[in-house]
């Protein structure tokens, strides 16, 4: 029998012109709040368990993005965009053969900034330059710090052996220069 579950999503966006025919913007925000209830199918020394576990597996998160365009000249445009998100989950990894002590939590964050300049150079060339900076972090924690016990096709108990995380930072600078001559381009 399926246990209780719920999902709620919300989002909002706005965009428009800042200076007519010169610059524009857009802003977007979103969020999620959901949970599920795992089913347990385990054969433990006290007997067989086939039921909903009395815990929730919640996930909460939000995201945002913003964009700003500006026409420096009639042909040259710059663009700045920002994106980010944060998600938190708890009691993951419980269900099927995994007993409630096997649960773990995760936190994930992401942030990105992108700057772009594009436009023609003279009559035959076009340049598109982009700078991208991103940052992310992911952390996991076990609900229990215990030894794991696995009995094949019966149950798994103890800790989920998750600890620590990952932090990354990245930079990227790219520039494309296109040159057109007749029917050919380089």
C-alpha positions as CSV (number, residue, x, y, z in Angstrom):
1,X,0.0,0.0,0.0
2,X,1.4,3.4,-1.0
3,X,2.2,5.7,1.9
4,X,1.4,9.4,2.2
5,X,3.1,11.7,-0.3
6,X,2.8,15.4,-1.3
7,X,4.4,17.7,-3.8
8,X,4.1,21.5,-3.8
9,X,5.7,23.7,-6.4
10,X,5.7,27.4,-6.8
11,X,7.3,29.7,-9.4
12,X,7.3,33.4,-10.2
13,X,8.8,35.3,-13.1
14,X,8.9,38.9,-14.3
15,X,10.6,40.4,-17.3
16,X,10.6,43.6,-19.3
17,X,12.4,46.5,-20.7
18,X,14.7,48.8,-18.6
19,X,15.5,51.3,-21.4
20,X,13.4,51.0,-24.5
21,X,15.2,49.2,-27.4
22,X,18.4,49.4,-25.3
23,X,18.2,47.0,-22.3
24,X,16.0,44.3,-20.8
25,X,15.8,42.0,-17.8
26,X,14.2,38.9,-16.5
27,X,13.9,37.4,-13.0
28,X,12.7,34.0,-12.1
29,X,12.2,32.2,-8.8
30,X,10.9,28.7,-8.0
31,X,10.6,26.4,-5.1
32,X,9.6,22.8,-4.2
33,X,8.4,21.2,-1.0
34,X,7.7,17.5,-1.2
35,X,7.8,14.3,0.8
36,X,7.2,10.6,0.3
37,X,6.9,7.7,2.7
38,X,9.0,4.6,1.9
39,X,7.8,1.0,1.9
40,X,9.8,-1.6,3.7
41,X,10.0,-5.3,2.6
42,X,12.4,-7.0,5.0
43,X,12.8,-10.3,6.7
44,X,14.4,-9.6,10.1
45,X,14.9,-12.1,13.0
46,X,11.6,-11.0,14.6
47,X,9.6,-11.8,11.3
48,X,8.7,-10.3,8.0
49,X,8.1,-6.6,7.6
50,X,6.0,-5.4,4.7
51,X,4.6,-2.0,5.5
52,X,5.0,1.7,5.2
53,X,7.8,3.1,7.3
54,X,6.6,5.7,9.7
55,X,9.0,8.4,8.5
56,X,8.9,11.0,5.8
57,X,11.5,11.6,3.2
58,X,11.3,15.4,2.7
59,X,12.9,17.5,0.0
60,X,12.9,21.3,0.0
61,X,14.5,23.5,-2.5
62,X,14.5,26.8,-4.3
63,X,16.1,28.2,-7.4
64,X,16.5,31.6,-9.0
65,X,17.8,33.2,-12.2
66,X,18.3,36.7,-13.5
67,X,19.3,38.1,-16.8
68,X,20.2,41.6,-18.0
69,X,20.9,42.5,-21.6
70,X,22.3,45.9,-22.7
71,X,23.0,47.1,-26.3
72,X,26.3,49.0,-26.0
73,X,26.0,50.1,-29.6
74,X,23.6,49.2,-32.4
75,X,25.5,46.0,-33.1
76,X,27.4,45.2,-29.8
77,X,25.5,43.5,-26.9
78,X,26.5,42.5,-23.4
79,X,24.6,40.1,-21.3
80,X,24.9,39.2,-17.6
81,X,23.1,36.2,-16.1
82,X,23.0,34.7,-12.6
83,X,21.6,31.3,-11.7
84,X,21.5,29.5,-8.3
85,X,19.7,26.7,-6.4
86,X,19.7,25.0,-3.0
87,X,18.1,21.6,-2.2
88,X,17.9,19.7,1.1
89,X,16.8,16.1,1.4
90,X,16.4,14.0,4.5
91,X,15.9,10.3,5.4
92,X,16.9,9.2,1.9
93,X,18.0,5.6,1.3
94,X,15.3,4.0,3.5
95,X,12.9,1.4,2.0
96,X,12.9,-1.9,0.3
97,X,15.4,-3.9,2.3
98,X,17.0,-0.9,4.0
99,X,15.8,-0.4,7.6
100,X,15.2,3.2,8.9
101,X,18.7,3.5,10.4
102,X,20.1,3.5,6.9
103,X,18.8,7.0,6.2
104,X,21.0,9.9,5.1
105,X,20.6,13.6,4.4
106,X,22.0,15.7,1.6
107,X,22.5,19.4,1.0
108,X,23.2,20.7,-2.5
109,X,24.0,24.3,-3.5
110,X,24.8,25.7,-6.9
111,X,25.7,29.3,-8.1
112,X,26.6,30.4,-11.6
113,X,27.5,33.8,-13.2
114,X,27.9,34.3,-16.9
115,X,29.0,37.4,-18.8
116,X,28.8,37.6,-22.6
117,X,29.7,40.1,-25.2
118,X,28.7,39.6,-28.8
119,X,28.7,41.6,-32.1
120,X,30.4,42.2,-35.4
121,X,33.9,43.5,-35.9
122,X,34.1,45.3,-39.2
123,X,32.1,44.0,-42.2
124,X,33.2,40.4,-42.3
125,X,33.9,39.2,-38.7
126,X,31.7,38.4,-35.7
127,X,33.0,37.9,-32.1
128,X,31.2,36.1,-29.2
129,X,33.1,36.1,-25.9
130,X,31.9,34.4,-22.7
131,X,33.1,34.3,-19.1
132,X,31.5,31.7,-16.9
133,X,32.1,31.3,-13.1
134,X,30.4,28.5,-11.2
135,X,30.4,27.2,-7.7
136,X,28.8,24.1,-6.2
137,X,28.7,22.2,-2.9
138,X,27.2,18.9,-2.0
139,X,27.3,17.5,1.6
140,X,26.0,14.1,2.8
141,X,25.5,12.8,6.4
142,X,24.4,9.4,7.7
143,X,21.5,9.4,10.2
144,X,23.5,6.8,12.2
145,X,27.3,6.3,12.5
146,X,27.2,2.6,12.9
147,X,28.5,-0.5,11.1
148,X,26.4,-1.7,8.2
149,X,24.9,-5.2,8.4
150,X,23.7,-6.8,5.2
151,X,21.8,-10.1,5.0
152,X,21.2,-10.8,1.3
153,X,17.6,-10.8,0.2
154,X,16.5,-10.1,3.8
155,X,17.5,-6.7,5.2
156,X,20.3,-4.1,5.6
157,X,20.7,-2.3,8.9
158,X,23.2,0.1,10.5
159,X,24.6,3.3,9.1
160,X,24.6,4.3,5.5
161,X,28.4,5.1,5.5
162,X,27.9,8.6,4.2
163,X,30.0,11.6,5.4
164,X,31.6,14.5,3.8
165,X,31.0,16.3,0.6
166,X,32.3,17.9,-2.5
167,X,33.1,21.6,-3.2
168,X,33.9,22.8,-6.8
169,X,34.7,26.1,-8.4
170,X,35.0,26.5,-12.1
171,X,36.0,29.2,-14.5
172,X,35.7,29.3,-18.2
173,X,36.7,32.0,-20.7
174,X,35.8,31.3,-24.3
175,X,35.8,33.5,-27.4
176,X,34.6,32.7,-30.9
177,X,35.8,34.7,-33.9
178,X,33.9,34.0,-37.2
179,X,35.1,35.4,-40.5
180,X,33.0,35.3,-43.6
181,X,34.2,35.7,-47.1
182,X,31.7,35.0,-49.9
183,X,30.2,31.6,-49.4
184,X,32.9,30.5,-47.0
185,X,33.4,31.2,-43.3
186,X,36.3,30.5,-40.9
